[in-house]
Each structure stands twice: as C-alpha cells, then as structure tokens.
Amino acid sequence: MPLTVKVEVPPRDREVLASWVRSPSIRAGLAQRARIVLLAGDGIGTNEIVRRTGVSKPTVILWKKRYAAEGVGGLEDRPKPGKPRTTDDVAIVLATLEPPPERLGVTHWSSRLLAAELGLSNVKVADVWREWKLQPWRAESFKFSTDPQLEAKVRDVTGLYLNPPDKSVVLCVDEKPQTQALERKAPVLPLRPGSRKSAATTTSGTAPPACSPRWRPPPAR
C-alpha cells in the first residue's frame, strides 16, 4: 500500500468516530486516532494532520492505513504479542480482602506491600485494584442489630412497601438515641466582654434570666 492513502469515511463511521472524539470517558489514544481519521476523511493532508494533532507523521500514516484496510475496528488496540499473562487476578482480589498479617504492623494493604507479599509487580496489583474498583485504604463499618424480632420487623416493613394494603398509611418516625434534657428556646446572642450568660431552657421550674442591654462597641475616636 502506498504511503499516500486516500481515506473515505462513510456517514455511519463518521458518527461513531465523532462520538469517540467528544466522549470524556474514552481513552485518549482512541480519541486521537478517531480525530486523525476524521481529518483525513475531510481531505486534510498528512502534514497538516501532524500539525493539528501533535503526533508524528508515521503515526498518522499508520492509522490512515489501518482504517482504510479494517474500518473502525482497526483503530482498536490489538493483543500484544508474547506470552499471555498467567497471574490470577482473583487471587490478588482475595488477598486484598484479607487483613495484612500482624508482623507487617499495618491496618490495610498498599499496592507495593501486597506486591512484595505475593511476589508480583506493584503496577500489576494497582491495575487489578483499578479494574475491580478496590480501595483498601477506605473502609466502611456497620452494626448488627441485637433485636431478636429484627427479621420479623424487617419483613413487615418491607411488605408494606412491596405490597401495601388498600388505604394504608406508612409513618416513619426517627428515634433519637440520646434526647437532650435541655434545649435552647432562642438563638445565641453575642456576649459582652467579661460577662457570663446562661441559655434559657425548656426545663420545667427554671425561669429565664433577666435580659441585659445589648452590648455595642464604643464609637471610634
């Protein structure tokens, strides 16, 4: 095939390639290849494409040839030659979910620490974490209820939402675990220098203190 390749992009391919260029989630390399092909389809010369995209001339020629021969599918990455990987990603995931041994003196795994423990590259461990969306440094906790009737209550509440009876009303009440005995009746006001103030409360038998004149700063001299 000659170095000068004429690229013709049909409307359907143009829509696909244009969506690749606009997409914020697609890989930058794939978006760049799509832009090269679109510019070539518009009749832009190779040197001008090099100037607009910032890639080398052989790269532009490569993707023009690839698209001309294979279409849109030719812009995808091809499998790399060589021995296929033999690392078990599931083993890395399972090891990540287990806490580190006490001899390491840490609370969670890092990619380098786990890689050293498994005899792998930390880049490989980081890739698996990214693929499986694992973040060992972030943890969430929850509490189990000790209510012996929890299962029956959950079934009753869930049933009200899944199959409510006719003319039924569901009321949700938020229970406060520690209700304050004292509660302010008015917003906190600014204090005068050197004075002490007690907040008026709703506790029975307690009279609110007398109000003092509002303190104002002295006029500027």
LINURFEN-V341770 format. One record per pair of residues at least 24 apart in sequence whose ideal C-beta (glycine too) atoms are under 6 Angstrom apart, sorted by the first residue. I is the first residue (numbers start at 1). J is the second residue. Records with the same first field share a line. If there is no record, write none. Layout:
BEGIN
I: J / J
END
This chain:
BEGIN
1: 65
5: 64 / 65 / 68
7: 40 / 41 / 64 / 68
9: 41
13: 72
16: 72
33: 63 / 75
36: 60 / 63
37: 67
40: 64
89: 128
92: 125 / 128
93: 132
96: 134 / 136
108: 136 / 137
109: 136
END
